[in-house]
Amino acid sequence: MNTMDNLVLPFARLHWHWRLQRWKRVLSGYVSDPRLPYSPVCVSRLIIGVNLLWFAWMILRALLAGLGLGTILHPPTGLLMYFGAQRWNPEVLLFHQWWRCLTYAYTHGGLIHLAFNMVVLYQVGPLVEDQIGPARFFVLYTFTALTATLLGLAWHPLVPVVGASGSLFGLIGFAAAYFHRLGPRGHGVRNFMFQWAAIAFIFGLIMGADNAGHLGGALGGAAFGLILPLTGRGRNALTGLFSGLAMLAAAVTLASLLLQIAFPFPH
């Protein structure tokens, strides 16, 4: 089974974290749009919380079912399917469980898979969210989860996939395109994202990760980053639209998780 696995070591190293935080401090002084409304809610942190809770509930159910502690590191495919893994055929195309197009991004194939993805989200998420605001960030995160799985439909429709890395590559693709448009002041972050994406993609080829999902997420994020207005009237005009889209994305995500709980099997 291919899983959207972001086991990429550079982000696990502390010096990468320091570098990212330094860029974030430097950029925040003159890249962030001061017209964005202040929000005390950090959406990226909330997404991490949902992923942790969903994984904890999956493991608890597995232990209660007598599957043993081994499920913490290596959940069986059946358990992952029960908790929302995406497989286009037959679950989605034949049995119409369309909510799996989102639930897979909150389901992880073991503690290590979850930990690495959440470390990346913890470091990259706030950097992007600070620049575009929480509403646009959540729309981006949800949109790239969909573009990631859509490329999987063309690449491997019969393979179950799980993990947040499609959306994480979406954040990286977005940041590379968006910060490039900012000119020299954003090129440091752009170059960092290019380097990280290249290493992760090569690592995915070696480890057998779902590079279809990685590529689909990155392309969706890059497209988002190329068309999102940077400043001015266009950005202000879209504030209401993105607020509405963010609420819609939140409602659809919550409904998808609830539907997965109600209808875990395709029949």
C-alpha positions in Angstrom: 0.0 0.0 0.0 1.3 3.4 -0.9 0.9 6.0 1.7 1.4 9.8 1.4 4.5 9.6 3.5 6.7 12.6 4.2 9.5 11.0 6.0 11.9 13.7 4.9 14.9 14.1 7.2 15.8 17.8 6.6 12.8 19.1 8.5 13.6 16.8 11.4 16.9 18.4 11.8 17.0 21.3 14.2 19.0 23.7 11.9 16.2 23.6 9.4 13.8 24.7 12.1 16.0 27.6 13.1 16.4 28.7 9.5 12.7 28.7 8.9 12.0 30.6 12.0 14.7 33.2 11.0 13.1 33.7 7.6 9.7 34.0 9.3 10.9 36.7 11.6 12.6 38.6 8.8 9.7 38.3 6.4 7.0 39.2 8.9 8.3 42.8 9.0 7.6 43.6 5.4 6.0 40.7 3.6 2.8 40.2 5.6 -0.1 42.2 4.5 -1.2 44.5 7.4 -4.7 44.7 6.0 -5.4 41.1 6.8 -7.7 40.9 9.9 -6.1 39.7 13.0 -7.2 36.2 14.0 -6.4 34.6 17.4 -7.1 31.2 15.8 -4.1 29.3 14.2 -5.8 27.0 11.7 -2.6 25.0 11.1 -2.5 24.2 14.8 -6.2 23.2 14.8 -5.5 20.9 11.8 -2.7 19.2 13.8 -5.1 18.7 16.7 -7.8 17.1 14.5 -5.1 14.7 13.0 -3.9 13.8 16.5 -7.4 13.1 17.8 -8.4 11.1 14.7 -5.3 9.0 15.0 -5.8 8.5 18.8 -9.4 7.4 18.2 -8.3 5.0 15.5 -5.7 3.4 17.8 -8.2 3.2 20.7 -10.7 1.4 18.5 -8.0 -1.0 17.3 -6.9 -1.8 20.8 -10.5 -2.3 22.0 -11.0 -4.7 19.0 -7.9 -6.7 20.2 -5.6 -5.8 17.3 -2.7 -5.2 19.6 -0.1 -2.5 20.1 1.5 -3.1 16.8 -1.3 -1.0 15.2 0.3 2.1 16.6 3.3 1.8 14.2 1.7 -0.4 11.5 -2.1 -0.1 11.2 -3.5 -2.8 8.9 -5.0 -1.8 5.6 -8.5 -2.7 6.8 -8.2 -0.4 9.8 -7.1 2.5 7.6 -10.0 1.9 5.3 -12.3 1.8 8.2 -11.1 5.2 9.3 -11.1 7.0 6.0 -8.3 5.9 3.7 -8.9 6.9 0.1 -9.3 4.4 -2.7 -11.1 5.5 -5.9 -12.2 2.1 -6.9 -14.4 0.6 -5.5 -15.1 2.8 -2.5 -15.5 6.2 -4.2 -16.5 5.4 -7.8 -18.6 2.3 -7.2 -20.0 2.9 -3.6 -20.0 6.7 -3.8 -18.1 7.4 -0.6 -16.9 10.8 -1.8 -16.1 12.0 1.6 -12.9 9.8 1.5 -11.5 12.5 -0.8 -11.0 14.5 2.4 -10.9 12.0 5.2 -7.8 10.3 3.8 -5.8 13.6 4.6 -6.6 13.1 8.3 -5.8 9.4 8.4 -2.2 8.2 8.9 -0.4 4.9 8.5 1.2 4.8 11.8 2.8 7.0 14.5 6.0 7.7 12.5 3.9 8.7 9.5 1.8 11.0 11.6 4.7 12.5 13.5 6.7 13.5 10.4 3.7 15.0 8.7 2.7 17.0 11.7 6.3 18.3 12.2 6.2 19.6 8.6 2.8 21.2 9.2 3.9 22.7 12.5 6.8 24.4 10.8 5.5 25.3 7.3 1.8 25.9 8.2 2.2 29.1 10.3 4.7 30.6 7.8 2.1 30.3 5.0 -0.9 31.2 7.3 0.8 34.4 8.5 1.1 35.6 5.0 -2.4 34.9 3.6 -4.6 34.7 6.7 -6.5 31.7 8.3 -9.4 31.6 5.8 -7.3 31.5 2.7 -5.0 29.0 4.4 -7.8 26.5 5.2 -9.2 26.9 1.7 -5.7 26.2 0.3 -5.2 23.2 2.6 -8.5 21.6 1.6 -8.2 22.4 -2.1 -4.8 20.8 -2.4 -6.0 17.7 -0.6 -8.5 17.4 -3.4 -6.0 18.1 -6.2 -3.6 15.5 -4.6 -6.2 12.7 -4.7 -7.4 13.7 -8.2 -4.0 13.0 -9.6 -4.1 9.7 -7.7 -7.2 8.8 -9.7 -5.3 9.0 -12.9 -2.1 7.3 -11.4 -3.3 4.5 -9.1 -7.1 4.3 -8.6 -6.9 0.9 -7.0 -4.4 1.8 -4.3 -5.4 2.9 -0.8 -3.7 6.1 0.3 -3.6 8.0 3.5 -1.8 11.0 5.0 -1.7 14.8 5.0 1.4 15.1 2.7 -0.7 15.9 -0.4 -1.8 19.1 1.4 1.6 19.7 2.8 3.1 19.6 -0.7 0.3 21.9 -1.6 1.5 24.4 1.0 5.1 24.0 -0.4 4.0 24.5 -4.0 1.9 27.5 -3.0 4.8 29.1 -1.0 7.2 28.6 -3.9 4.9 30.3 -6.3 3.6 33.0 -4.0 7.0 34.1 -2.5 8.5 34.1 -6.0 5.9 36.8 -7.0 7.0 38.9 -4.0 10.4 39.5 -5.6 13.8 39.4 -4.0 12.3 39.8 -0.5 10.6 36.4 -0.8 13.2 34.5 -2.8 14.8 33.0 0.3 11.6 31.2 1.3 11.0 30.3 -2.4 14.4 28.7 -2.7 14.0 26.8 0.6 10.7 25.4 -0.6 12.2 24.3 -4.0 15.1 22.5 -2.2 12.8 20.8 0.2 10.3 19.7 -2.5 13.1 18.2 -4.6 14.6 16.3 -1.7 11.2 15.0 -0.7 10.2 14.0 -4.2 13.4 12.0 -4.7 13.1 10.4 -1.2 9.5 9.5 -2.1 10.7 7.7 -5.3 13.2 5.7 -3.2 10.8 4.9 -0.4 7.7 4.1 -2.6 5.6 7.0 -1.2 2.6 8.4 -3.1 4.4 10.9 -5.3 1.2 11.2 -7.4 -0.4 12.8 -4.4 2.6 14.9 -3.7 2.7 16.2 -7.3 -1.0 16.8 -7.4 -0.9 18.7 -4.1 2.1 20.8 -5.3 0.5 21.6 -8.6 -2.7 22.7 -7.0 -0.8 24.8 -4.4 1.4 26.4 -7.1 -1.7 27.3 -9.1 -3.3 28.9 -6.0 -0.1 30.8 -5.4 0.1 32.2 -8.9 -3.4 33.6 -9.0 -3.9 34.8 -5.4 -3.7 38.6 -5.3 -0.7 39.8 -3.3 -1.9 43.2 -2.2 -4.3 46.0 -3.1 -7.9 46.1 -4.2 -8.1 42.6 -5.5 -7.0 41.1 -2.2 -9.6 43.1 -0.2 -12.3 42.3 -2.7 -11.8 38.6 -2.1 -11.9 38.7 1.7 -15.6 37.9 1.8 -15.3 35.2 -0.8 -12.6 33.4 1.0 -14.4 33.7 4.4 -17.4 32.0 2.8 -15.2 29.3 1.1 -13.4 28.6 4.4 -16.7 28.1 6.2 -17.8 25.8 3.4 -14.6 23.8 3.5 -14.9 23.5 7.3 -18.5 22.3 7.0 -17.6 19.8 4.3 -14.6 18.5 6.2 -16.6 18.0 9.4 -19.4 16.3 7.4 -16.9 14.0 5.7 -15.4 12.8 9.0 -18.9 12.3 10.4 -20.0 10.3 7.3 -16.9 8.2 7.6 -17.9 7.4 11.2 -21.5 6.6 10.1 -20.6 4.6 7.0 -17.1 3.1 7.5 -17.7 0.2 4.9 -18.6 0.5 1.2 -21.5 -1.8 1.6 
